[in-house]
Amino acid sequence: MNMQVAKNKYAVLDSAIMKILGKEPVPFSLIMLPDVAGECSRLADEERNKPMPFRILDRRLQALRKAGKIQFETGKGWVNPLS
């Protein structure tokens, strides 16, 4: 899968994640709210190996972190330093 397809595939999920995150740390469990959980479930159902939906969220959080859009504060949670 090329990078452009991946960006489009996850655009809705990434947008939902970014809406939740701000300057205050948010733990993983509080990111998995209905909008995010529903989109994670939909994406998981599309995959051949049918991963658990929380695995999809974890992948996207790591991808957004590697892209420099969000950060993880150890022991606290995820933040969007640019919000």
Residue frames relative to the residue before (quaternion, step in Angstrom):
aa qw qx qy qz dx dy dz
M 1.0000 0.0000 0.0000 0.0000 0.00 0.00 0.00
N 0.3476 -0.7450 0.5192 0.2338 3.59 -0.77 0.94
M 0.6964 -0.5178 0.3103 0.3881 3.54 -1.25 0.46
Q 0.6284 0.5458 -0.3463 0.4328 3.62 1.00 -0.74
V 0.6426 0.5061 -0.3209 0.4775 3.59 0.97 -0.81
A 0.6444 0.5240 -0.3222 0.4543 3.59 0.96 -0.85
K 0.6408 0.5229 -0.3324 0.4533 3.60 0.93 -0.83
N 0.6779 0.4787 -0.2926 0.4751 3.59 0.92 -0.89
K 0.6329 0.5578 -0.3261 0.4265 3.57 0.98 -0.85
Y 0.7881 0.3243 -0.1486 0.5017 3.58 0.99 -0.84
A 0.3600 0.7761 -0.4690 0.2193 3.62 1.25 0.02
V 0.6661 0.4954 -0.3108 0.4630 3.60 0.88 -0.89
L 0.6711 0.4911 -0.2964 0.4697 3.58 0.91 -0.90
D 0.6541 0.5130 -0.3192 0.4550 3.59 0.87 -0.89
S 0.6447 0.5221 -0.3141 0.4616 3.57 0.99 -0.84
A 0.6557 0.5080 -0.3064 0.4670 3.59 0.96 -0.88
I 0.6362 0.5180 -0.3232 0.4716 3.60 1.01 -0.80
M 0.6863 0.4994 -0.2916 0.4412 3.58 0.82 -0.98
K 0.6131 0.5507 -0.3475 0.4473 3.62 1.11 -0.62
I 0.6708 0.5044 -0.2887 0.4607 3.59 1.09 -0.71
L 0.7286 0.4585 -0.2467 0.4450 3.57 0.96 -0.86
G 0.0030 -0.7718 0.6355 -0.0202 3.52 -1.11 0.85
K 0.7745 -0.3252 0.2493 0.4819 3.56 -1.17 -0.56
E 0.6547 0.4713 -0.3090 0.5038 3.61 1.19 -0.49
P 0.5219 -0.6596 0.4375 0.3179 3.62 -0.89 0.87
V 0.1376 -0.7699 0.6210 0.0515 3.57 -1.03 0.90
P 0.3692 -0.7383 0.5121 0.2373 3.62 -0.65 1.04
F 0.7056 -0.4864 0.3334 0.3929 3.53 -1.26 0.60
S 0.6803 0.5245 -0.2970 0.4169 3.58 0.83 -1.02
L 0.6986 0.4514 -0.2752 0.4821 3.60 1.11 -0.58
I 0.5637 0.5548 -0.3973 0.4654 3.58 1.27 -0.05
M 0.6562 0.5200 -0.2977 0.4587 3.58 1.12 -0.70
L 0.1768 0.7872 -0.5556 0.2008 3.56 0.75 1.16
P 0.7731 -0.4068 0.2036 0.4420 3.64 -1.20 0.32
D 0.6685 0.4930 -0.3274 0.4505 3.65 0.82 -0.87
V 0.6924 0.4672 -0.2662 0.4810 3.55 0.89 -0.99
A 0.6628 0.5156 -0.3066 0.4481 3.59 0.88 -0.94
G 0.6529 0.5233 -0.3126 0.4496 3.59 0.97 -0.83
E 0.6783 0.4749 -0.2855 0.4826 3.56 0.95 -0.88
C 0.6159 0.5323 -0.3396 0.4711 3.60 1.06 -0.72
S 0.6495 0.5145 -0.3115 0.4652 3.59 0.97 -0.84
R 0.6471 0.5168 -0.3185 0.4612 3.57 0.96 -0.87
L 0.6792 0.4820 -0.2920 0.4702 3.59 0.89 -0.91
A 0.6366 0.5290 -0.3309 0.4531 3.60 0.98 -0.79
D 0.6504 0.5277 -0.3140 0.4471 3.58 1.01 -0.80
E 0.6469 0.5292 -0.3125 0.4514 3.58 1.17 -0.57
E 0.6441 0.5396 -0.3252 0.4337 3.59 1.17 -0.49
R 0.6010 -0.6100 0.3988 0.3280 3.51 -1.12 0.79
N 0.7597 0.3891 -0.2185 0.4730 3.62 0.87 -0.90
K 0.3325 -0.7960 0.4576 0.2152 3.62 1.33 0.09
P 0.0223 0.8236 -0.5654 0.0389 3.63 0.52 1.14
M 0.6019 -0.5147 0.4434 0.4198 3.56 -1.26 0.27
P 0.5928 -0.6126 0.3804 0.3586 3.63 -0.94 0.79
F 0.6266 0.5424 -0.3613 0.4273 3.63 0.99 -0.67
R 0.5791 0.5723 -0.3760 0.4424 3.61 1.18 -0.46
I 0.6114 0.5368 -0.3409 0.4710 3.58 1.08 -0.73
L 0.6519 0.5058 -0.3132 0.4702 3.59 0.92 -0.91
D 0.6492 0.5196 -0.3253 0.4502 3.58 0.88 -0.88
R 0.6419 0.5283 -0.3195 0.4547 3.60 0.95 -0.86
R 0.6936 0.4772 -0.2839 0.4589 3.56 0.89 -0.93
L 0.6130 0.5320 -0.3526 0.4656 3.59 1.03 -0.71
Q 0.6662 0.4915 -0.3019 0.4727 3.58 0.94 -0.85
A 0.6466 0.5160 -0.3211 0.4611 3.60 0.98 -0.79
L 0.6615 0.4890 -0.3029 0.4812 3.59 0.98 -0.83
R 0.6196 0.5315 -0.3347 0.4708 3.59 1.08 -0.71
K 0.6809 0.4883 -0.2877 0.4638 3.58 0.87 -0.95
A 0.6618 0.4898 -0.2969 0.4837 3.58 1.16 -0.60
G 0.5129 -0.6806 0.3915 0.3471 3.59 1.30 -0.08
K 0.4902 0.6868 -0.4174 0.3374 3.59 1.25 0.20
I 0.7880 0.1082 -0.0596 0.6031 3.60 1.13 -0.60
Q 0.2304 -0.7514 0.6002 0.1485 3.54 -1.34 0.25
F 0.3070 -0.7161 0.5898 0.2122 3.54 -1.29 0.39
E 0.1883 -0.7537 0.6205 0.1073 3.55 -0.91 0.96
T 0.4637 -0.7255 0.4390 0.2567 3.55 -0.42 1.27
G 0.8389 0.1693 -0.1592 0.4921 3.52 -0.88 1.02
K 0.7241 0.4200 -0.2414 0.4909 3.59 1.26 -0.14
G 0.5906 -0.5687 0.3875 0.4214 3.58 0.75 -1.01
W 0.6833 -0.4888 0.3871 0.3799 3.49 -1.41 -0.26
V 0.0613 -0.7943 0.6041 0.0186 3.57 -1.09 0.77
N 0.2780 -0.6893 0.6377 0.2022 3.49 -1.35 0.42
P 0.2476 -0.8244 0.4875 0.1463 3.60 0.00 1.24
L 0.6701 0.5064 -0.2959 0.4550 3.59 1.21 -0.38
S 0.5009 0.6776 -0.4238 0.3323 3.61 1.24 -0.07
